[in-house]
Amino acid sequence: MEFDGRICVVTGAASGIGREIARSLASRGATVAILDVQLAKAEEAAGQICDEGPGSATAFACDLRSVVEIETTMSAVVERFGRVDVLVNAAGLANRTAAEDITEAEWDLLNDVNLKATFFVAQHAYRVMVAQKSGKIINIASHRATTTDGHHLVYAATKAGVQAISRDLAVAGGQHGIDVNTVSPGYVLTPMTEHNLENDEWLTRLQSRIPIGRLLTMSEVTNAVLFLASPSTSGITGQNMLVDGGWTVHE
Ligand SMILES: NC(=O)c1ccc[n+]([C@@H]2O[C@H](COP(=O)([O-])OP(=O)(O)OC[C@H]3O[C@@H](n4cnc5c(N)ncnc54)[C@H](O)[C@@H]3O)[C@@H](O)[C@H]2O)c1
């Protein structure tokens, strides 16, 4: 199978998009390490993935706000599996706060989880991949990195930062056989967004704003990640793949 023998690390895979990515990689033969702060949910996800096979998943508790925890957990993953072929940084937090109400605590939390952790997990994987002379890193950003609405200042800044660090790492990694790309979803139906479905006004506005007239599915985002993570994909690095149903090109 496409990912047979591949060691894949997916952050934030206890839930939502990350979980779907982990499940899909394992369904194609991968061995997946799930890094998440919600250990019980991560273990439940890993159990389901192992039951479905043919690949497997193992849950690792990791609070990504701590660089020390990232280092310890990534070291444990590498010690256990010996290498990292694919890293998907999917953990993230969203918020919606008016600019005048943003607090330092909110700024720090979103930066720590969305941006700082994305880099430090990638840095650890990058060092391993340099020694291997191969690897693929896919960081999940957002359409909010390029178009926003006056209520997503911190989130938009962190996701633009994710795209920026991915480009730099792609340039550095080129000579080492490491591809680094971002996937930027539009609105996807996940535990992060499903509460909005009860808001009729929000849903109607969104359906008219998004050219395909609906929210994206987790498998649509996952398919883009699988394409970039595939051993048969080469020559694509430093790119941002938007899976936004046409949101960003709509006037
Ligand atoms: N859902 C959307 O519409 C949408 C749109 C664009 C981008 N995204 C991005 O996709 C990614 C996944 O989003 P989702 O909707 O699946 O969210 P989700 O809330 O379902 O999952 C996020 C995961 O991140 C984990 N996480 C949060 N803080 C953590 C921490 N400190 N340490 C370790 N793990 C932590 C959570 O435990 C959870 O398992 C995020 O990066 C998000 O910004 C989502």
The ligand as a Gaussian input file, in Angstrom:
#p B3LYP/6-31G(d) Opt

LIG

0 1
 N      -12.330000      23.499000      11.156000
 C      -12.105000      24.445000      10.270000
 O      -13.023000      25.013000       9.655000
 C      -10.686000      24.863000       9.967000
 C      -10.477000      25.793000       8.940000
 C       -9.176000      26.172000       8.638000
 C       -8.123000      25.637000       9.358000
 N       -8.356000      24.753000      10.364000
 C       -7.205000      24.216000      11.077000
 O       -7.219000      22.802000      11.024000
 C       -6.606000      22.274000      12.205000
 C       -7.537000      21.263000      12.866000
 O       -8.751000      21.933000      13.208000
 P      -10.052000      21.103000      13.658000
 O      -11.211000      21.885000      13.178000
 O       -9.910000      19.686000      13.302000
 O       -9.974000      21.328000      15.253000
 P      -10.320000      20.373000      16.484000
 O      -10.610000      21.292000      17.610000
 O      -11.332000      19.350000      16.113000
 O       -8.930000      19.627000      16.740000
 C       -7.794000      20.327000      17.213000
 C       -6.926000      19.356000      17.992000
 O       -5.787000      20.114000      18.484000
 C       -5.537000      19.675000      19.806000
 N       -4.854000      20.692000      20.602000
 C       -5.302000      21.905000      20.947000
 N       -4.439000      22.502000      21.791000
 C       -3.407000      21.632000      21.983000
 C       -2.230000      21.641000      22.775000
 N       -1.918000      22.675000      23.586000
 N       -1.415000      20.572000      22.716000
 C       -1.724000      19.498000      21.940000
 N       -2.833000      19.415000      21.202000
 C       -3.676000      20.473000      21.224000
 C       -6.912000      19.401000      20.383000
 O       -6.842000      18.582000      21.549000
 C       -7.622000      18.742000      19.210000
 O       -7.467000      17.339000      19.224000
 C       -6.287000      23.483000      13.085000
 O       -4.939000      23.848000      12.891000
 C       -7.207000      24.560000      12.560000
 O       -6.707000      25.856000      12.788000
 C       -9.624000      24.345000      10.687000

